[in-house]
Amino acid sequence: MSAACTEGKPTGEQQDDEDDEQDCEHAPLLPRSSSGQTLFVAALRFCVVGVGAIGGLMAARLSAGGHDVHVVARGETLAAIRDDGLTVTFADGSATIRTDVSVVENFDDTLDFDVVILAVKAHQIAGLADKISRLLGDETIVVPVQNGIPWWFFQRFAGPHAGYNLQTLDPDGAIAAAIPVERVIGGIAYPAAERTAPNVIHHIEGDRLPVGELDGSKSDRATAIAAAFSSAGFKSRVLTDIRSHVWLKAWGNLAFNPISALTGATLGQICRDPNTRQLAADMMHEAAAIAEALNVEVPLSVEQRIKGAETVGEHRTSMLQDRDEGRTMEVGPLIGVFVELGRLTGISTPTIDAVHALIKQLNERLS
């Protein structure tokens, strides 16, 4: 079973949405271009790389929304989707089955795509970078939806250390070489979902899936992708400050994921216990200092972020589920990158460093 989760809806999320709506409508039914013209939601050709919880959910919903969807899969996932399609089950007991999703095993057996969605784990991208490049036509857009701080964070960045290559995520520059930065539009996947079988995704809650250009512009292509996601039932909009929102989600991943994997505790248990709650807060305060040094504005306080996680209840984080199933955990993208950012900015991160050392050793045992 694989899982993906917001690791907690931040308290104040509704107000955050209302603030963003001042310059872009939330989940627009009639999307508009940068010139203000209403856009027709055209069917797009998508390729989803990584058919786990989020990738499978996106593929099934985009197909139901009338888009031409292809997925890259292998092994039992390939066979199950080819034979029976993709199924999404919901908390109310209903289900959607999509048999019109095309599945391929070889990256060369693909078409000219409008959009490639990268839904694999962040630590897997570098190893697939060369193959991913084969999916890109002359105008193909790449939308990564990974947890944590993304490899593109400092690309087309107006703040300190612009152009810096994050060694934790792309040490030899393989991703940057294979995926031109001008092709990338950032995406943030907030839904909580679990893969309960090779071709079955259980949607737990959440529909937010905003996107944003790396330079903060409101481009027609970003608007078109937000419109496509909205047509598939997601609440999508174009963000003009994608990094602030990436950081807000990564903030929770940084603290709650490793604590849950080390202790076996759910989000609710972490937040109710005074000791683990304080540990999470200490990690987040250190990360907030890094954000300030990078001129990245985080819209919520540490306590608001923790309260948001507490409302999710007894959810097992993705890192805990990876640990329990003996899979490699996303240590570098979720925690190690903050260690690197602390060194880069000169911010002391003793709590993050200590937790990173512990979870890294646990991950090495799993590997």
C-alpha positions in Angstrom: 0.0 0.0 0.0 1.3 3.5 -0.8 0.0 6.7 0.5 0.2 10.4 0.1 -1.1 13.1 2.4 -1.2 16.8 3.1 0.2 15.9 6.6 -2.5 18.2 7.9 -4.6 21.0 6.6 -3.2 24.2 8.0 -5.6 26.1 10.3 -6.4 29.3 8.4 -6.4 27.5 5.1 -9.8 29.0 4.2 -8.5 32.6 4.9 -5.4 31.7 2.8 -7.7 30.7 -0.1 -9.7 33.9 0.2 -6.6 36.0 0.1 -5.4 34.2 -3.0 -8.7 34.7 -4.7 -8.1 38.4 -4.8 -5.8 37.8 -7.8 -7.0 34.4 -9.0 -10.3 32.6 -8.7 -10.5 29.5 -6.6 -11.3 26.4 -8.8 -12.5 28.5 -11.7 -15.4 27.2 -13.7 -14.7 29.7 -16.5 -10.9 30.1 -16.5 -9.4 33.3 -17.9 -6.2 34.1 -19.7 -3.7 36.7 -18.6 -5.5 39.2 -20.8 -8.8 38.5 -19.1 -10.5 36.5 -21.9 -12.5 33.4 -20.9 -10.8 30.2 -21.9 -12.4 27.1 -23.3 -11.3 24.0 -21.2 -9.7 22.0 -24.0 -9.0 18.3 -23.6 -5.3 17.8 -23.0 -3.1 14.8 -23.5 -1.5 13.9 -20.1 1.2 11.4 -19.2 1.4 10.5 -15.5 4.7 9.1 -14.4 4.2 7.2 -11.1 0.8 5.6 -10.5 0.9 5.6 -6.7 -1.8 7.2 -4.5 -1.6 10.8 -6.0 -0.6 9.8 -9.6 -3.4 7.2 -9.8 -5.9 9.7 -8.4 -4.9 12.3 -10.8 -4.9 9.9 -13.8 -8.4 8.6 -13.0 -9.9 12.0 -12.4 -8.3 13.6 -15.5 -9.7 10.8 -17.6 -13.1 11.2 -16.1 -12.8 14.9 -16.9 -12.5 14.1 -20.6 -8.7 14.3 -21.0 -6.6 11.8 -22.9 -4.6 10.1 -20.1 -1.6 7.8 -20.4 0.4 6.3 -17.5 3.8 4.8 -17.3 3.7 1.7 -15.1 5.4 -1.7 -14.7 4.9 -5.1 -13.2 1.7 -5.9 -11.4 0.5 -2.3 -11.7 0.9 -2.4 -15.5 -1.0 -5.7 -15.7 -3.8 -4.6 -13.3 -4.5 -1.3 -15.1 -4.3 -2.9 -18.5 -6.7 -5.6 -17.5 -9.1 -3.8 -15.3 -8.5 0.0 -15.5 -8.0 2.4 -12.6 -10.4 2.4 -9.7 -10.9 5.3 -7.2 -12.9 4.6 -4.1 -14.3 7.3 -1.8 -15.1 7.6 1.9 -18.9 7.5 1.2 -18.5 4.0 -0.4 -18.8 5.1 -4.0 -16.2 4.3 -6.6 -15.1 5.4 -10.1 -13.7 2.9 -12.6 -11.7 4.2 -15.6 -10.9 1.7 -18.3 -9.9 4.3 -20.8 -6.6 5.1 -19.2 -3.8 3.9 -21.5 -0.8 2.3 -19.8 2.7 1.7 -21.2 5.8 0.2 -19.7 8.5 1.6 -22.0 9.1 5.4 -22.0 9.8 5.1 -25.7 6.2 3.7 -26.4 4.7 7.2 -25.9 3.0 10.0 -27.7 3.5 13.8 -28.0 2.1 15.0 -24.7 0.8 18.4 -23.7 1.6 17.8 -20.0 3.8 15.3 -18.1 2.9 14.9 -14.4 5.7 13.7 -12.3 4.1 11.7 -9.4 7.0 9.5 -8.5 8.7 10.0 -5.1 11.2 12.9 -5.1 14.2 10.6 -4.6 13.3 8.6 -7.7 13.4 11.5 -10.2 17.1 11.7 -10.7 17.3 8.0 -11.7 14.4 8.5 -14.2 15.5 11.9 -15.6 16.9 10.7 -18.9 13.8 8.6 -19.5 11.5 11.4 -18.6 13.2 13.6 -21.2 12.0 11.2 -23.9 8.4 12.2 -23.1 8.9 15.8 -23.9 7.7 17.2 -27.2 8.5 20.7 -28.4 6.0 22.3 -26.1 5.4 19.7 -23.4 4.9 21.1 -19.9 6.2 19.2 -16.8 4.2 19.4 -13.6 6.0 17.9 -10.6 3.8 17.1 -7.6 6.3 15.7 -5.1 6.4 16.3 -1.3 9.1 18.4 0.2 11.3 21.1 -1.3 11.6 20.5 -5.1 14.8 20.4 -7.1 13.6 23.5 -9.1 13.3 25.7 -5.9 16.1 28.1 -6.8 15.5 28.2 -10.5 13.9 31.3 -11.9 14.0 32.5 -8.3 14.1 36.2 -7.5 15.5 35.8 -4.0 18.9 34.9 -2.4 21.0 32.1 -3.9 19.1 32.2 -7.2 20.2 29.4 -9.5 21.7 27.3 -6.7 21.5 23.5 -7.4 20.2 21.6 -4.4 22.8 18.8 -3.9 20.5 16.7 -1.8 18.0 16.4 -4.7 20.1 16.7 -7.9 23.7 16.2 -7.0 25.1 15.7 -10.5 22.6 18.0 -12.3 20.9 15.1 -14.1 17.4 16.4 -13.5 18.2 20.0 -14.5 19.9 18.6 -17.7 17.0 16.4 -18.7 14.1 18.7 -17.8 14.6 22.3 -19.0 13.5 24.6 -16.2 11.4 26.7 -18.7 9.2 23.5 -19.1 8.4 23.3 -15.4 5.2 24.5 -13.7 5.1 23.8 -10.0 2.2 21.8 -8.6 1.1 21.1 -5.0 -1.0 18.0 -4.4 -3.0 18.3 -1.1 -5.4 15.3 -1.4 -4.9 12.5 1.1 -5.1 9.1 -0.7 -3.9 5.6 -0.4 -3.2 2.9 -3.0 -4.9 -0.2 -1.6 -4.2 -2.4 -4.6 -2.0 -2.1 -7.7 -4.8 -0.3 -9.6 -7.1 0.9 -6.8 -6.8 4.3 -5.1 -8.7 5.2 -2.0 -9.4 8.9 -1.7 -9.5 10.0 1.9 -10.1 13.7 1.7 -9.0 16.9 0.1 -9.1 18.2 -3.5 -6.7 21.2 -3.6 -4.2 21.1 -6.5 -2.8 24.6 -7.2 -0.1 25.3 -9.8 2.3 28.1 -10.4 5.0 29.4 -12.7 8.4 29.5 -11.1 8.8 33.2 -11.8 5.4 34.0 -10.3 3.8 35.1 -13.5 0.1 34.3 -14.4 0.7 32.7 -17.7 -1.9 31.3 -20.1 -0.3 27.8 -20.0 -0.6 27.7 -16.1 -4.2 28.9 -16.4 -4.9 26.2 -18.9 -3.5 23.5 -16.6 -5.4 24.8 -13.6 -8.5 24.8 -15.7 -7.8 21.1 -16.7 -7.3 20.1 -13.1 -10.5 22.0 -12.1 -12.4 20.2 -14.9 -11.3 16.9 -13.3 -12.8 17.8 -9.9 -9.8 19.3 -8.2 -9.8 22.8 -6.7 -7.0 24.4 -8.7 -5.8 27.9 -9.3 -2.7 29.7 -10.4 -0.5 30.8 -7.5 1.8 33.8 -7.9 3.9 32.7 -4.9 4.3 29.0 -5.5 7.4 28.7 -3.2 5.5 30.0 -0.2 2.9 27.4 -0.6 5.4 24.6 -1.3 7.2 25.6 1.9 4.0 25.5 3.9 3.3 21.9 2.9 7.0 20.9 3.2 7.0 22.4 6.7 4.6 19.8 7.9 6.4 17.0 6.0 9.7 18.0 7.6 8.4 17.5 11.1 5.6 15.0 11.1 7.0 12.5 8.7 10.2 11.6 10.5 8.7 11.8 14.0 5.9 9.4 12.9 8.4 7.0 11.3 10.7 7.0 14.3 7.9 6.6 16.9 5.1 4.8 15.0 2.7 7.5 16.0 -0.1 9.0 14.0 -0.5 12.7 13.3 -3.0 13.0 16.1 -0.8 11.2 18.6 2.2 13.4 17.7 0.2 16.6 18.2 -1.5 15.5 21.5 1.8 14.4 23.1 3.5 17.4 24.6 7.0 16.1 23.9 6.5 15.2 20.3 4.4 18.3 19.7 7.3 20.4 21.0 9.8 18.5 18.9 7.8 19.2 15.8 7.5 22.9 16.8 11.3 23.2 17.3 12.0 21.7 13.9 9.5 24.0 12.3 10.9 27.1 14.0 14.3 26.3 12.6 12.8 25.9 9.1 11.0 29.2 9.5 14.3 31.0 10.2 15.6 29.5 6.9 12.5 30.7 5.0 13.1 34.2 6.4 16.7 34.1 5.2 15.5 33.2 1.7 12.8 35.9 1.7 10.1 33.2 1.5 7.0 34.3 3.3 5.2 31.5 5.2 1.5 32.5 5.6 0.9 30.7 8.9 2.5 30.4 12.3 4.1 27.2 13.7 1.2 26.7 16.1 -1.4 27.2 13.3 0.4 24.6 11.2 0.5 22.1 14.0 -3.2 22.6 14.8 -4.0 22.0 11.2 -2.2 18.6 11.4 -4.0 17.7 14.6 -7.4 18.1 12.9 -6.5 15.2 10.5 -6.5 12.8 13.4 -5.2 9.3 13.4 -3.6 9.4 10.0 -0.4 7.4 9.3 2.1 9.6 7.4 3.5 8.4 4.1 6.9 8.0 5.7 5.5 5.8 8.4 3.7 3.6 5.8 6.9 3.3 3.8 8.7 2.2 7.0 6.1 -0.4 7.9 6.2 -1.8 4.4 10.0 -1.9 4.2 10.2 0.7 1.4 12.9 3.4 1.1 11.7 6.6 2.7 11.9 10.1 1.3 14.6 11.2 3.8 16.6 13.5 1.5 13.7 15.5 -0.1 11.7 15.9 3.2 14.5 16.4 5.8 17.9 16.3 4.3 17.2 19.3 2.1 16.5 21.4 5.1 19.9 20.5 6.6 21.5 21.6 3.3 19.4 24.9 3.3 20.5 25.6 6.9 24.2 25.3 5.8 23.5 27.4 2.7 21.9 30.3 4.7 24.0 30.0 7.8 21.0 29.1 10.0 21.6 26.7 12.9 19.4 23.7 12.7 20.4 21.4 15.7 16.9 19.8 16.1 16.5 19.1 12.4 20.1 17.7 12.2 19.5 15.3 15.1 16.2 14.0 13.7 17.8 13.7 10.3 20.6 11.6 11.7 18.2 9.2 13.3 15.8 8.8 10.4 18.7 8.5 7.9 20.1 5.5 9.9 16.7 3.9 10.0 16.3 4.4 6.2 19.7 2.8 5.6 18.5 -0.3 7.5 15.4 -0.4 5.3 17.5 0.0 2.1 
